[in-house]
Amino acid sequence: MNLMNVTWRKSTYSGGQDECLEIADGLPIGSPVPVRDSKHPDGPHLLFPAPVWAAFIASVKAARG
């Protein structure tokens, strides 16, 4: 997967800190979701299958109430 031209974003809850995870935006729906460490943007990244990422986000939202 070529990630050279993607836009990376982090949660608005990060408050501008650099100790966050970032996800890649702008990929086709259903694509794996790339995640990286904001402190090491040129380092390795993780790829999560889209359904797994969606389940993770739903779980976090449910836990927050």
MOPAC internal coordinates of N, CA, C and O (Angstrom, degrees):
PM7 1SCF
backbone

  N    0.0000 0     0.00 0     0.00 0    0    0    0
  C    1.4515 1     0.00 0     0.00 0    1    0    0
  C    1.5230 1   108.01 1     0.00 0    2    1    0
  O    1.2310 1   120.78 1   -53.11 1    3    2    1
  N    1.3109 1   116.11 1   126.89 1    3    2    1
  C    1.4646 1   121.60 1   179.71 1    5    3    2
  C    1.5292 1   109.11 1   -86.02 1    6    5    3
  O    1.2310 1   120.76 1   -61.51 1    7    6    5
  N    1.3216 1   116.15 1   118.49 1    7    6    5
  C    1.4641 1   121.02 1  -178.38 1    9    7    6
  C    1.5213 1   112.10 1  -112.15 1   10    9    7
  O    1.2310 1   120.59 1  -163.98 1   11   10    9
  N    1.3233 1   116.48 1    16.02 1   11   10    9
  C    1.4640 1   120.25 1  -176.76 1   13   11   10
  C    1.5279 1   112.78 1   -67.28 1   14   13   11
  O    1.2310 1   119.58 1   146.73 1   15   14   13
  N    1.3177 1   118.41 1   -33.27 1   15   14   13
  C    1.4629 1   120.97 1  -173.86 1   17   15   14
  C    1.5227 1   113.79 1  -111.93 1   18   17   15
  O    1.2310 1   120.13 1  -161.41 1   19   18   17
  N    1.3194 1   117.35 1    18.59 1   19   18   17
  C    1.4625 1   118.96 1   178.33 1   21   19   18
  C    1.5263 1   109.92 1   -87.10 1   22   21   19
  O    1.2310 1   121.35 1   -20.47 1   23   22   21
  N    1.3025 1   115.02 1   159.53 1   23   22   21
  C    1.4580 1   121.58 1   174.24 1   25   23   22
  C    1.5191 1   107.59 1   -99.57 1   26   25   23
  O    1.2310 1   120.66 1   -52.67 1   27   26   25
  N    1.3165 1   116.34 1   127.33 1   27   26   25
  C    1.4569 1   121.24 1   179.23 1   29   27   26
  C    1.5234 1   108.87 1   -97.51 1   30   29   27
  O    1.2310 1   120.80 1   -38.06 1   31   30   29
  N    1.3333 1   116.08 1   141.94 1   31   30   29
  C    1.4628 1   119.61 1   176.91 1   33   31   30
  C    1.5205 1   109.77 1  -140.07 1   34   33   31
  O    1.2310 1   121.69 1   -23.62 1   35   34   33
  N    1.3294 1   114.37 1   156.38 1   35   34   33
  C    1.4575 1   119.91 1   175.37 1   37   35   34
  C    1.5140 1   108.70 1  -123.34 1   38   37   35
  O    1.2310 1   120.65 1   -11.37 1   39   38   37
  N    1.2852 1   116.37 1   168.63 1   39   38   37
  C    1.4519 1   121.73 1  -177.62 1   41   39   38
  C    1.5193 1   111.52 1   -60.95 1   42   41   39
  O    1.2310 1   121.17 1   -35.02 1   43   42   41
  N    1.3075 1   115.37 1   144.98 1   43   42   41
  C    1.4664 1   119.61 1   174.15 1   45   43   42
  C    1.5242 1   110.50 1   -67.19 1   46   45   43
  O    1.2310 1   119.78 1   164.40 1   47   46   45
  N    1.3201 1   118.03 1   -15.60 1   47   46   45
  C    1.4628 1   122.07 1   177.39 1   49   47   46
  C    1.5226 1   112.12 1   -77.05 1   50   49   47
  O    1.2310 1   119.93 1   172.20 1   51   50   49
  N    1.3184 1   117.74 1    -7.80 1   51   50   49
  C    1.4685 1   120.45 1  -177.23 1   53   51   50
  C    1.5209 1   112.15 1   -71.80 1   54   53   51
  O    1.2310 1   119.83 1   158.37 1   55   54   53
  N    1.3114 1   117.93 1   -21.63 1   55   54   53
  C    1.4572 1   121.12 1   177.25 1   57   55   54
  C    1.5109 1   114.07 1    63.33 1   58   57   55
  O    1.2310 1   119.71 1  -151.65 1   59   58   57
  N    1.3167 1   118.16 1    28.35 1   59   58   57
  C    1.4599 1   120.92 1   178.04 1   61   59   58
  C    1.5149 1   114.34 1    81.41 1   62   61   59
  O    1.2310 1   119.99 1  -174.94 1   63   62   61
  N    1.3109 1   117.63 1     5.06 1   63   62   61
  C    1.4631 1   120.91 1   178.53 1   65   63   62
  C    1.5290 1   109.98 1   -72.03 1   66   65   63
  O    1.2310 1   121.04 1   -20.35 1   67   66   65
  N    1.3266 1   115.62 1   159.65 1   67   66   65
  C    1.4631 1   120.41 1   179.33 1   69   67   66
  C    1.5203 1   112.49 1  -105.55 1   70   69   67
  O    1.2310 1   120.05 1  -163.78 1   71   70   69
  N    1.3021 1   117.50 1    16.22 1   71   70   69
  C    1.4595 1   121.07 1   179.24 1   73   71   70
  C    1.5205 1   108.62 1  -111.48 1   74   73   71
  O    1.2310 1   121.57 1  -118.05 1   75   74   73
  N    1.3166 1   114.61 1    61.95 1   75   74   73
  C    1.4563 1   120.62 1  -172.40 1   77   75   74
  C    1.5212 1   111.03 1  -132.92 1   78   77   75
  O    1.2310 1   121.99 1   -12.86 1   79   78   77
  N    1.3053 1   113.80 1   167.14 1   79   78   77
  C    1.4524 1   120.36 1   167.79 1   81   79   78
  C    1.5114 1   107.50 1   -95.90 1   82   81   79
  O    1.2310 1   120.82 1   -33.15 1   83   82   81
  N    1.3139 1   116.03 1   146.85 1   83   82   81
  C    1.4577 1   122.01 1   176.01 1   85   83   82
  C    1.5200 1   108.22 1  -121.30 1   86   85   83
  O    1.2310 1   120.94 1   -33.70 1   87   86   85
  N    1.3248 1   115.80 1   146.30 1   87   86   85
  C    1.4597 1   120.49 1   174.23 1   89   87   86
  C    1.5199 1   108.64 1  -117.73 1   90   89   87
  O    1.2310 1   120.99 1   -26.10 1   91   90   89
  N    1.3154 1   115.72 1   153.90 1   91   90   89
  C    1.4644 1   121.27 1   179.96 1   93   91   90
  C    1.5196 1   109.43 1   -86.87 1   94   93   91
  O    1.2310 1   121.03 1   -47.02 1   95   94   93
  N    1.3255 1   115.64 1   132.98 1   95   94   93
  C    1.4645 1   123.13 1   176.37 1   97   95   94
  C    1.5250 1   109.75 1  -102.68 1   98   97   95
  O    1.2310 1   121.08 1   -18.92 1   99   98   97
  N    1.3110 1   115.53 1   161.08 1   99   98   97
  C    1.4533 1   120.60 1   171.08 1  101   99   98
  C    1.5107 1   115.25 1    87.68 1  102  101   99
  O    1.2310 1   119.97 1  -169.47 1  103  102  101
  N    1.3183 1   117.66 1    10.53 1  103  102  101
  C    1.4624 1   119.85 1   177.51 1  105  103  102
  C    1.5256 1   109.22 1   -90.20 1  106  105  103
  O    1.2310 1   119.85 1   -23.69 1  107  106  105
  N    1.3172 1   117.89 1   156.31 1  107  106  105
  C    1.4661 1   120.10 1   179.45 1  109  107  106
  C    1.5297 1   111.60 1   -58.48 1  110  109  107
  O    1.2310 1   120.98 1   -34.27 1  111  110  109
  N    1.3293 1   115.73 1   145.73 1  111  110  109
  C    1.4625 1   120.81 1   177.63 1  113  111  110
  C    1.5193 1   109.06 1   -57.62 1  114  113  111
  O    1.2310 1   120.95 1   -44.50 1  115  114  113
  N    1.3193 1   115.79 1   135.50 1  115  114  113
  C    1.4565 1   121.40 1  -179.49 1  117  115  114
  C    1.5122 1   113.84 1    91.94 1  118  117  115
  O    1.2310 1   120.45 1   171.96 1  119  118  117
  N    1.3334 1   116.74 1    -8.04 1  119  118  117
  C    1.4688 1   120.41 1   177.63 1  121  119  118
  C    1.5208 1   109.76 1   -71.50 1  122  121  119
  O    1.2310 1   120.01 1   -26.12 1  123  122  121
  N    1.3306 1   117.59 1   153.88 1  123  122  121
  C    1.4581 1   119.16 1   171.87 1  125  123  122
  C    1.5330 1   109.85 1   -56.61 1  126  125  123
  O    1.2310 1   120.81 1   -31.11 1  127  126  125
  N    1.3259 1   116.05 1   148.89 1  127  126  125
  C    1.4625 1   121.61 1  -178.07 1  129  127  126
  C    1.5294 1   108.94 1   -98.77 1  130  129  127
  O    1.2310 1   120.03 1   -67.84 1  131  130  129
  N    1.3404 1   117.55 1   112.16 1  131  130  129
  C    1.4584 1   120.88 1   177.61 1  133  131  130
  C    1.5336 1   110.55 1   -77.55 1  134  133  131
  O    1.2310 1   120.96 1   -43.47 1  135  134  133
  N    1.3267 1   115.77 1   136.53 1  135  134  133
  C    1.4641 1   123.01 1   178.54 1  137  135  134
  C    1.5212 1   107.58 1  -129.95 1  138  137  135
  O    1.2310 1   120.76 1   -42.41 1  139  138  137
  N    1.3483 1   116.15 1   137.59 1  139  138  137
  C    1.4645 1   120.06 1   178.85 1  141  139  138
  C    1.5252 1   110.18 1  -139.84 1  142  141  139
  O    1.2310 1   120.98 1   -13.28 1  143  142  141
  N    1.3139 1   115.74 1   166.72 1  143  142  141
  C    1.4601 1   124.02 1   177.50 1  145  143  142
  C    1.5252 1   108.39 1   -86.15 1  146  145  143
  O    1.2310 1   119.93 1   -55.00 1  147  146  145
  N    1.3305 1   117.75 1   125.00 1  147  146  145
  C    1.4688 1   120.41 1  -177.63 1  149  147  146
  C    1.5241 1   112.57 1   -65.60 1  150  149  147
  O    1.2310 1   119.86 1   157.25 1  151  150  149
  N    1.3317 1   117.87 1   -22.75 1  151  150  149
  C    1.4701 1   120.59 1   178.34 1  153  151  150
  C    1.5244 1   111.65 1   -74.82 1  154  153  151
  O    1.2310 1   120.63 1   157.49 1  155  154  153
  N    1.3284 1   116.40 1   -22.51 1  155  154  153
  C    1.4662 1   121.91 1  -177.00 1  157  155  154
  C    1.5293 1   109.58 1  -131.99 1  158  157  155
  O    1.2310 1   119.82 1  -113.25 1  159  158  157
  N    1.3304 1   117.94 1    66.75 1  159  158  157
  C    1.4649 1   119.88 1  -174.71 1  161  159  158
  C    1.5269 1   114.48 1   -62.54 1  162  161  159
  O    1.2310 1   119.98 1   157.53 1  163  162  161
  N    1.3156 1   117.65 1   -22.47 1  163  162  161
  C    1.4645 1   119.96 1   178.10 1  165  163  162
  C    1.5213 1   112.25 1   -93.96 1  166  165  163
  O    1.2310 1   120.65 1  -178.97 1  167  166  165
  N    1.3223 1   116.36 1     1.03 1  167  166  165
  C    1.4581 1   121.10 1  -179.79 1  169  167  166
  C    1.5193 1   111.55 1   -80.75 1  170  169  167
  O    1.2310 1   120.68 1     9.98 1  171  170  169
  N    1.3154 1   116.31 1  -170.02 1  171  170  169
  C    1.4662 1   120.07 1  -178.49 1  173  171  170
  C    1.5267 1   111.28 1   -68.39 1  174  173  171
  O    1.2310 1   121.19 1   -19.20 1  175  174  173
  N    1.3010 1   115.34 1   160.80 1  175  174  173
  C    1.4609 1   121.03 1   176.32 1  177  175  174
  C    1.5248 1   108.54 1  -131.39 1  178  177  175
  O    1.2310 1   121.28 1   -17.87 1  179  178  177
  N    1.3067 1   115.16 1   162.13 1  179  178  177
  C    1.4574 1   121.90 1   176.90 1  181  179  178
  C    1.5176 1   108.65 1  -106.49 1  182  181  179
  O    1.2310 1   120.55 1   -34.12 1  183  182  181
  N    1.3163 1   116.55 1   145.88 1  183  182  181
  C    1.4687 1   121.70 1   175.53 1  185  183  182
  C    1.5253 1   108.40 1  -115.66 1  186  185  183
  O    1.2310 1   121.03 1   -58.72 1  187  186  185
  N    1.3273 1   115.63 1   121.28 1  187  186  185
  C    1.4540 1   120.99 1   177.96 1  189  187  186
  C    1.5245 1   109.03 1  -108.43 1  190  189  187
  O    1.2310 1   120.05 1   -46.04 1  191  190  189
  N    1.3367 1   117.50 1   133.96 1  191  190  189
  C    1.4605 1   118.94 1   174.25 1  193  191  190
  C    1.5351 1   109.14 1   -57.13 1  194  193  191
  O    1.2310 1   120.32 1   -37.89 1  195  194  193
  N    1.3182 1   116.98 1   142.11 1  195  194  193
  C    1.4656 1   121.50 1  -176.16 1  197  195  194
  C    1.5328 1   113.06 1   -52.85 1  198  197  195
  O    1.2310 1   118.81 1   135.99 1  199  198  197
  N    1.3452 1   119.87 1   -44.01 1  199  198  197
  C    1.4701 1   118.68 1   179.78 1  201  199  198
  C    1.5338 1   112.83 1   -65.19 1  202  201  199
  O    1.2310 1   120.54 1   145.88 1  203  202  201
  N    1.3099 1   116.57 1   -34.12 1  203  202  201
  C    1.4703 1   120.53 1   178.37 1  205  203  202
  C    1.5253 1   109.86 1   -68.02 1  206  205  203
  O    1.2310 1   120.36 1   136.84 1  207  206  205
  N    1.3365 1   116.91 1   -43.16 1  207  206  205
  C    1.4663 1   120.71 1   178.34 1  209  207  206
  C    1.5317 1   110.34 1   -63.06 1  210  209  207
  O    1.2310 1   120.24 1   137.08 1  211  210  209
  N    1.3239 1   117.14 1   -42.92 1  211  210  209
  C    1.4670 1   120.92 1   179.54 1  213  211  210
  C    1.5304 1   110.81 1   -62.01 1  214  213  211
  O    1.2310 1   120.18 1   139.67 1  215  214  213
  N    1.3259 1   117.26 1   -40.33 1  215  214  213
  C    1.4673 1   120.70 1   177.99 1  217  215  214
  C    1.5292 1   110.87 1   -65.83 1  218  217  215
  O    1.2310 1   120.22 1   140.73 1  219  218  217
  N    1.3249 1   117.18 1   -39.27 1  219  218  217
  C    1.4656 1   121.38 1   177.35 1  221  219  218
  C    1.5274 1   110.38 1   -61.42 1  222  221  219
  O    1.2310 1   120.18 1   131.23 1  223  222  221
  N    1.3249 1   117.25 1   -48.77 1  223  222  221
  C    1.4674 1   121.44 1  -179.43 1  225  223  222
  C    1.5288 1   110.28 1   -61.89 1  226  225  223
  O    1.2310 1   120.04 1   137.31 1  227  226  225
  N    1.3265 1   117.52 1   -42.69 1  227  226  225
  C    1.4655 1   120.82 1   178.76 1  229  227  226
  C    1.5246 1   110.84 1   -61.84 1  230  229  227
  O    1.2310 1   120.35 1   140.60 1  231  230  229
  N    1.3217 1   116.93 1   -39.40 1  231  230  229
  C    1.4617 1   121.40 1   178.81 1  233  231  230
  C    1.5282 1   111.55 1   -65.20 1  234  233  231
  O    1.2310 1   120.63 1   137.22 1  235  234  233
  N    1.3199 1   116.40 1   -42.78 1  235  234  233
  C    1.4714 1   120.32 1   178.41 1  237  235  234
  C    1.5246 1   110.20 1   -63.37 1  238  237  235
  O    1.2310 1   120.50 1   135.33 1  239  238  237
  N    1.3240 1   116.66 1   -44.67 1  239  238  237
  C    1.4669 1   120.26 1   179.83 1  241  239  238
  C    1.5267 1   111.14 1   -63.19 1  242  241  239
  O    1.2310 1   120.14 1   139.76 1  243  242  241
  N    1.3294 1   117.33 1   -40.24 1  243  242  241
  C    1.4622 1   120.96 1   179.66 1  245  243  242
  C    1.5304 1   111.00 1   -65.80 1  246  245  243
  O    1.2310 1   120.48 1   142.08 1  247  246  245
  N    1.3204 1   116.69 1   -37.92 1  247  246  245
  C    1.4644 1   120.71 1  -179.92 1  249  247  246
  C    1.5257 1   111.57 1   -68.11 1  250  249  247
  O    1.2310 1   120.84 1   149.30 1  251  250  249
  N    1.3337 1   116.00 1   -30.70 1  251  250  249
  C    1.4628 1   120.29 1   179.50 1  253  251  250
  C    1.5180 1   111.57 1   -76.64 1  254  253  251
  O    1.2310 1   120.77 1   161.11 1  255  254  253
  N    1.3194 1   116.14 1   -18.89 1  255  254  253
  C    1.4595 1   120.48 1   178.25 1  257  255  254
  C    1.4353 1   112.42 1    81.34 1  258  257  255
  O    1.2310 1   120.10 1   180.00 1  259  258  257

